[in-house]
């Protein structure tokens, strides 16, 4: 048997389905790979060796019994540590939840199990999904397999790096401002943010509830689509889950893979031009645009005048929601409690617990949100940001009257060196310049590798209308069929 | 002019129940000032008549039938508690001693 860790999820599922490989063999190969390379990458916060092998044995037993298994049965998956896993540590990259073993599974994890996938473990992330480099993890940064002195993106750097390092063929991320797409771009992998409400937030540790969207990460567009189909769809336990079927993203990815985009109109956002992206990123993007044209797509320029206010609006809305959501970490019901000496008051213990448990970026955002929501500032900051959100949504709606989807670079710059942006938080925020508009609007977006700049991956983003996730898969798969996939140097 | 003072940041930390150190206050005051000056750009947008968006999905009340469904046992619900007693979360004192006595 050739090395299964180099295979796509589709190929692995085929091996397991035909009996050419057992799920246990496939799982063990990935566990061995993790043992061999993760000391240098730090993609995983927890490897669930026993749980993974037990799940794999179960799949093999069911196949032997003649049971009909789904299209991803026996395929290993890595799960971002933002999703609860029953009995398996869930830290959200934070000291405040160190050692916590949730009493329940998130819906996404339940569906992964139901699909017959094998969870390898939990992946590293910026604390509470706040960051663009995974350097804000309380458990040390993840390193980019393309260059281990560089960041793997964030907040889902662990999931993206696990894919690029061939530690897992599939991974789950969550995207509030770009945390699936930007790590995908800088690691040369595929990451998709579904339509908000298209994937369940039940059991997703909340950061910014009106924006948080779990989604699929993979090394190919088809694999991402298969994972999307497995985890998506209405969940009665999430009150903002959309009661509509998931568009047929798998069929769309297969259609796109034929390399024909004739009749498809793609828009380039005028306001994303100018000095937004670094030259190497712009060059790779322009080359990809030429490729899309060759595939038959019609490219037009569209103006979205309010997109330039997306970043400031996001950094008012997301911190405001976070300051409210993270109030639950009070040292009472779960997680850390510090300073309870029998004399201190609840409020003192709470303040000491949160001081000890949260890292600097989380503290900054809690205070920023508290400021934006305080009386006297509410109208000028949070209220005004919500109005800008309306205008950004109107820009998208107007654009989608003219084009089927919008395209842009995923992120303005390739993977930067570790430590390059941690001292200036606003410089870190700029990584999400092109991904944030879709979060505010709620529509889907995908990052697909489109080329290299000085040997480092560049991603192209496709943004589609709400509930038209299939469109972005078609465009992304077509581009992939033309430019191929990208493999980092051997570790 | 600074958008936010060190004293204001100290106040925010108290409201946020964060027992920050003096050193952190110095760092956060400078950083929050830079961030606030940047995000204040939203004020440039003429939006007086624009309705706010709180959520991208049009929200209506989500109801379900009033039927008992499985849920966590008390033991499961308390499994992560820093301190528990008689099926309850145990917390440090809430009232001052002289008030409580």
Interface residues (C-beta under 8 A of the other chain):
Chain A: X100 X101 X102 X103 X104 X196 X197 X210 X236 X239 X240 X242 X306 X309 X311 X312 X313 X315 X316 X323 X330 X331 X332 X333 X334 X335 X336 X337 X340 X342 X344 X345 X346 X347 X348 X349 X350 X351 X352 X354 X355 X358 X360 X363 X364 X366 X367 X368 X370 X371 X374 X380 X381 X383 X384 X385 X386 X387 X388 X389 X390 X391 X393 X424 X425 X426 X429 X440 X441 X442 X443 X466
Chain B: X4 X8 X9 X12 X13 X14 X15 X16 X17 X18 X19 X20 X24 X27 X28 X31 X32 X34 X35 X36 X38 X39 X40 X41 X42 X43 X44 X45 X47 X50 X51 X52 X53 X54 X55 X56 X57 X59 X62 X64 X72 X76 X77 X79 X80 X81 X82 X83 X89 X91 X92 X93 X94 X96
